[in-house]
């Protein structure tokens, strides 16, 4: 198997020594950084995530810092979500769109102060877009990538592990809220969030130099909790309906097509408002899909058909060990997205029966 050629364009992370020593066997590139994808094996990693606690190197979730007198003005221009009620300790899921309402990213916005925010981005060059808006309008705001690298702690025992390292106060953090907790003389933003439905936290490690000390502290504290290095699980995220930008949604899609319409509520005249609202009645939308029979790995969208007519596509599909079926995420045309609709999906191994479900599995 080919390996990734090292260069400054594909960066390691502050936790790379840890994931390497832990036996990372497969990785991908995300925001020009290494993202672990498999350790012991896909199913074993999945089972461990659902049973114990894992530490994830998700430093690839880069931050776009927006700070200065016009920081809030800039965010109001690029956010279709109303930020007026956002508390100082809050994280907001924020669809990011272009002037036609197409999805540019699906970041989490972290409010650090009235004039300072982090936009925690998915895999895209969203930093360049924010810089472009600032420069075009001459706004008084700094926009840059700080030395902040998220480290996730996920799984049913995550509260116990975090309490051992950061104190019992970690248990009090509410969902999509954060506290500033001390580690090695610094205050780190610790949020109850993460890319799984198993419960957990994301630690925004402010400074690469304390990355491995924190990694080592978590593993030392969690030895009897069966802590392991882990990574986002495709099996678990599809069961839960957690979308992946670039896989399940792209710039061709609007927040309404992705089931994110509830986050489109800003009263302001943000960039793309007219284009987005003109597309507020979607003709296609994300749906959970069950696929029958054996399926091969998916690395491009599979067409969904009804009577030979293409009516959508499957964007992610995988076997679910817990539900004993193939679970999938698809974009389905309005006339065919009702639960129970039977379709056909064209895989590279041939056609398979597919059924639209009423909800995701977990």
C-alpha positions in Angstrom: 0.0 0.0 0.0 1.3 3.4 -0.9 2.1 5.8 1.9 1.7 9.6 2.1 4.8 11.5 1.0 5.8 13.9 3.8 5.8 17.6 3.1 4.8 20.9 4.7 1.5 20.7 2.8 0.4 17.5 4.7 1.1 18.3 8.3 1.5 16.0 11.3 -0.3 17.1 14.5 0.8 17.7 18.1 -0.5 14.1 18.8 1.1 12.3 15.9 3.7 10.6 18.1 0.9 9.3 20.3 -1.3 7.9 17.4 1.8 6.4 15.8 2.8 4.6 19.0 -0.8 3.4 19.5 -0.8 1.6 16.2 -2.6 3.8 13.7 -3.0 1.5 10.7 -5.0 3.7 8.2 -5.2 7.5 8.0 -6.5 10.1 5.6 -5.8 13.8 4.9 -8.2 16.4 6.2 -7.5 20.1 6.1 -4.0 19.2 4.9 -3.4 17.3 8.2 -3.2 13.6 9.1 -6.5 12.2 10.5 -6.3 8.7 11.9 -9.0 6.4 10.4 -8.3 2.9 11.8 -6.4 1.4 14.7 -7.2 -2.2 15.6 -9.8 -2.6 12.9 -13.0 -0.9 11.9 -15.3 -3.2 13.8 -13.1 -3.5 16.8 -12.6 0.3 17.0 -16.4 0.7 16.7 -17.1 -1.8 19.5 -14.5 -0.2 21.8 -15.9 3.3 21.2 -19.4 2.1 22.2 -18.1 0.3 25.3 -15.2 2.2 26.8 -13.4 5.5 26.1 -11.2 6.7 23.3 -8.9 9.6 22.8 -9.0 11.0 19.2 -6.5 13.1 17.4 -8.8 15.5 15.6 -6.3 18.4 15.3 -7.4 18.5 11.7 -10.5 20.4 12.9 -8.7 23.6 12.3 -9.8 26.9 13.9 -10.4 30.1 12.0 -10.0 32.8 14.6 -12.0 36.0 14.1 -11.1 38.7 16.5 -11.3 42.5 16.8 -13.8 45.4 16.7 -15.6 44.1 13.6 -15.5 40.4 14.5 -19.2 40.1 15.3 -20.1 42.2 12.2 -18.1 39.8 10.0 -19.7 36.7 11.5 -23.2 38.2 11.1 -22.4 38.7 7.4 -21.4 35.1 6.8 -23.7 33.2 9.2 -27.4 32.3 8.4 -27.8 31.5 12.1 -28.9 34.2 14.5 -26.0 34.8 17.0 -27.7 37.3 19.2 -28.5 34.8 22.0 -25.1 33.0 21.9 -23.7 32.8 25.4 -20.1 33.4 26.3 -19.6 29.7 27.0 -21.5 28.3 24.1 -20.8 26.5 20.8 -23.1 26.8 17.8 -23.5 24.6 14.8 -23.3 27.1 12.0 -24.0 26.3 8.3 -21.6 28.2 6.1 -23.0 29.2 2.7 -22.1 31.0 -0.5 -24.2 33.8 -2.1 -26.4 31.2 -3.7 -27.0 29.3 -0.5 -24.7 26.4 -1.3 -22.9 24.8 1.7 -19.2 25.9 2.0 -18.7 24.2 5.3 -20.5 23.1 8.4 -18.4 24.4 11.3 -18.9 24.8 15.0 -18.6 28.4 16.2 -17.1 28.9 19.6 -17.6 32.2 21.4 -14.6 33.2 23.4 -15.5 36.9 24.0 -17.8 39.5 22.4 -15.0 40.3 20.0 -13.3 36.9 19.6 -14.5 33.6 18.1 -13.2 30.3 16.8 -14.8 28.8 13.7 -14.0 25.1 14.0 -14.1 24.0 10.4 -14.7 20.8 8.4 -12.5 19.9 5.5 -12.3 22.9 3.2 -10.5 26.2 2.7 -13.1 28.2 4.5 -10.4 30.4 6.1 -9.8 31.9 2.6 -13.5 32.8 2.2 -13.6 34.6 5.5 -10.4 36.5 4.7 -11.9 37.4 1.3 -15.1 38.8 2.9 -13.1 40.8 5.4 -10.7 42.2 2.8 -13.5 43.1 0.3 -15.4 45.1 3.0 -12.3 46.5 4.8 -13.5 45.2 8.2 -11.4 45.8 11.3 -10.9 42.1 12.2 -8.1 39.6 12.4 -8.7 36.3 10.6 -6.1 33.6 11.0 -5.4 30.0 12.0 -4.2 29.9 15.6 -2.1 27.1 17.1 -5.1 25.3 18.5 -5.6 21.6 18.0 -8.7 19.7 19.2 -8.3 16.4 21.1 -11.5 14.5 21.5 -12.4 12.1 24.4 -15.4 10.0 23.3 -17.3 7.0 24.7 -19.5 6.1 27.7 -16.6 6.3 30.2 -15.5 9.8 28.9 -16.9 11.6 32.0 -14.9 9.5 34.3 -11.6 10.0 32.4 -12.1 13.7 32.1 -12.9 14.1 35.8 -9.6 12.4 36.7 -7.6 14.8 34.5 -9.5 18.1 34.8 -11.5 17.6 38.1 -15.1 16.8 38.8 -16.2 20.1 37.3 -15.8 18.5 33.9 -19.0 16.5 34.5 -20.9 19.7 34.8 -20.3 20.9 31.3 -23.5 20.9 29.3 -24.0 19.9 25.7 -22.4 22.3 23.3 -21.2 24.4 26.2 -17.6 24.7 27.4 -15.6 25.6 30.5 -12.1 26.9 30.7 -10.1 24.2 32.7 -6.5 24.3 33.8 -3.8 22.1 32.5 0.0 22.7 32.9 -0.6 26.3 33.8 -2.9 27.1 30.9 -6.7 27.4 30.7 -8.0 25.1 27.9 -11.5 25.4 26.3 -13.2 22.0 27.1 -16.5 21.5 25.4 -19.1 18.7 25.6 -19.2 17.9 22.0 -17.7 15.5 19.4 -18.3 13.5 16.3 -20.0 10.6 17.8 -23.3 9.8 19.7 -21.5 8.0 22.5 -21.0 11.1 24.6 -17.8 13.0 25.2 -15.7 16.1 25.0 -13.5 18.1 22.7 -10.4 19.8 24.3 -9.1 22.8 22.3 -5.4 22.4 23.0 -4.0 25.9 22.9 -0.3 25.4 22.0 1.3 22.4 20.3 3.9 22.0 23.1 1.3 20.6 25.5 -0.3 18.2 23.1 1.7 15.1 24.0 1.7 15.9 27.8 -2.1 16.0 27.7 -2.3 12.9 25.6 0.0 11.1 28.1 -2.0 12.4 31.1 -5.2 11.0 29.6 -3.8 7.6 29.0 -2.1 7.4 32.4 -5.4 8.4 34.1 -7.5 6.0 32.1 -5.5 2.7 32.2 -8.2 0.9 34.3 -11.0 2.4 32.0 -9.5 0.6 29.0 -8.7 3.9 27.3 -7.4 3.5 23.7 -6.5 5.8 20.9 -9.4 6.0 18.5 -10.9 8.0 15.6 -14.3 8.9 14.1 -16.1 5.6 13.2 -17.9 5.6 9.9 -20.1 2.7 11.2 -21.2 4.7 14.3 -21.6 8.0 12.6 -23.8 6.6 9.8 -26.0 4.8 12.4 -26.3 8.2 14.1 -26.9 10.3 11.0 -23.8 12.5 11.5 -23.0 14.1 8.2 -19.6 14.5 6.7 -18.9 17.7 4.6 -17.5 16.7 1.3 -19.1 13.2 1.5 -22.8 13.7 2.4 -23.1 17.4 1.4 -21.2 19.7 -0.8 -21.5 23.2 -2.2 -24.2 21.9 -4.5 -26.5 21.4 -1.5 -28.3 23.9 0.8 -28.8 23.6 4.5 -32.4 22.8 3.8 -31.4 19.8 1.7 -29.1 18.6 4.5 -31.8 18.8 7.2 -30.2 21.9 8.8 -33.0 24.4 8.1 -33.5 25.0 11.8 -30.1 26.8 11.9 -31.3 29.3 9.2 -32.8 32.0 11.4 -30.7 35.1 11.2 -32.8 38.3 10.8 -29.9 40.1 9.2 -29.1 40.6 5.6 -26.2 38.1 5.5 -24.4 37.1 2.4 -26.4 34.5 0.5 -29.7 35.2 2.3 -31.7 35.8 -0.9 -30.2 32.9 -2.7 -30.7 30.6 0.2 -34.3 31.6 0.9 -35.1 31.2 -2.8 -34.2 27.5 -2.3 -36.0 27.0 1.0 -38.3 24.3 -0.4 -35.9 21.5 -1.2 -36.6 19.1 -4.1 -34.2 16.6 -2.5 -33.1 15.9 1.0 -30.8 13.7 3.2 -32.4 10.4 4.3 -31.3 7.3 6.1 -31.3 4.3 3.8 -31.0 0.6 4.5 -29.2 -1.5 1.8 -29.8 -5.2 1.4 -27.1 -7.8 0.5 -23.3 -7.5 0.6 -21.9 -4.2 -0.5 -18.4 -3.1 -1.4 -16.5 -0.1 0.0 -17.9 3.2 -1.3 -15.6 5.9 -2.6 -17.9 7.8 -4.9 -21.7 8.4 -4.9 -23.9 5.5 -5.9 -27.0 6.3 -8.0 -30.4 5.6 -6.5 -33.0 4.5 -9.0 -36.7 3.9 -9.2 -38.0 2.1 -12.2 -34.7 2.8 -14.0 -34.9 6.6 -13.3 -32.2 8.2 -11.1 -33.8 9.7 -8.0 -30.9 10.4 -5.8 -27.6 9.0 -4.6 -26.1 7.2 -1.7 -23.2 9.2 -0.3 -21.9 7.0 2.6 -22.7 3.3 3.2 -21.3 0.7 5.6 -22.1 -2.4 7.5 -23.6 -1.9 11.0 -22.4 -4.6 13.5 -25.1 -3.7 16.0 -28.0 -3.5 13.6 -26.9 -6.3 11.4 -27.6 -4.5 8.2 -26.0 -2.0 5.8 -26.7 1.5 6.9 -26.4 4.5 4.6 -26.9 8.2 4.1 -28.4 9.4 0.8 -29.8 12.4 -0.9 -33.2 11.5 -2.2 -35.7 13.3 -4.5 -38.9 14.6 -2.8 -41.2 12.1 -4.6 -39.2 9.2 -3.3 -38.0 10.3 0.2 -41.0 8.9 2.2 -40.1 6.2 4.7 -40.7 2.7 3.3 -40.0 3.7 -0.3 -38.2 0.8 -2.0 -35.4 1.9 -4.4 -32.4 0.3 -6.1 -28.9 1.5 -5.5 -26.2 0.9 -8.2 -23.0 -0.2 -6.4 -19.8 -1.0 -8.2 -20.6 -4.7 -7.4 -24.0 -4.4 -9.0 -27.5 -3.3 -8.0 -28.9 -3.7 -4.5 -32.3 -3.2 -3.0 -32.5 -0.1 -0.8 -35.3 1.1 1.5 -35.7 4.7 2.8 -36.0 4.6 6.6 -38.0 6.9 8.9 -35.1 7.8 11.1 -31.4 7.0 11.7 -30.6 4.0 13.8 -29.3 5.7 17.0 
